[in-house]
Amino acid sequence: MARAFKIWGLTLIVVLGACAPVPATQQVLPTFVQQLDNALPEPNEAYPTAQASESNASQSVSGFSFNLRRAWRDGKQVNAELCFTLPDSSDWTVWAAHYEYGGSSISEFSSSFLNKDEGSAGQASQRCDQLSFYVPPDADLSASSLTVESVGAYPNADEYCSLYMPKIQQALTERGTGINLDCQIVNGIMSMQIVGKPDGMSQEEAEQLVFSDEYYTVRGPWTFPVTFVE
C-alpha cells in the first residue's frame, strides 16, 4: 500500500511539472543611437570637389550650337550642363561624347534630361542635358576638355514619312544609288518603303543605305576646355 502511494506521488509530481508555465523567451530590443543635429560627416580628401572656371561657353558647328552652362567635379564624377538647339521636333539627345584629361580619354558617360525650351518668335527650340563622366579621385583635371561628337534622334515610324523621307531620297538620288522611296500604309501605319532599286542590289543592301543613322545624326565636334583649380 505504501509502495502504491509512493508511485502515485511521483506520477503527480511529473504531471504538475509538465503543466508548469514555461518562462517567456527574453526579447532583445534594438538599440537606437541618437544622431546629433550638428554632427557633420568627416571630410574625405580623396574625393575633391571643384567648380570649373568656364561657364556659358558656346560652340557652333555647321549652324548647330552647343552651350556649356557650367561644369563641376564631385568626387569621382565630372558633371557638365549642356544646352543645344534642336533641328526639329524629334527627341534629340547626345549620342557620343568624351572627356579628356592628362593624356586619358573617357567616352563612357551617363546623361539625364534637365529641361526643354520650345522657343518662340522664330527662335529654335533648345534642350538641356547633364552629362556625367567617372574619373579617378587622384586625376589631375587642371587642364581638361569636353567634346560632344554627335547628337541624334531615332525617328518614329510616322516621322520617316513626315520628316526624313524627302532628305533621304534627295541624298540617295545625288549619290546615284537608283533607290526610290514612297510612303505606304502598312498594318494601318504610314511607313516609308523601298519601291525601287537596282536589280543587282539586295534588299538588305538597300535598307542599309536607306535607314542609315546619318540622316538623323548631327556630327560636331563641339569642344570645350574645362579647367579645375583645386
Secondary structure, 3 states (H helix, E strand, C coil): CHHHHHHHHHHHHHHHHHHCCCCCCCCCCCCCCCCCCCCCCCCCCCCCEEEEEEEEEEEEECCEEEEEEEEEEECCEEEEEEEEECCCCCCCEEEEEEEEECCEEECCCEEEEEEEECCCCCCCCEEEEEEEEECCCCCCCCCEEEEEEEEECCCCHHHHHHHHHHHHHHHHHHCCCCCEEEEEEECCEEEEEEEECCCCCCHHHHHHHHCCHHHHEEEEEEEEEECECC
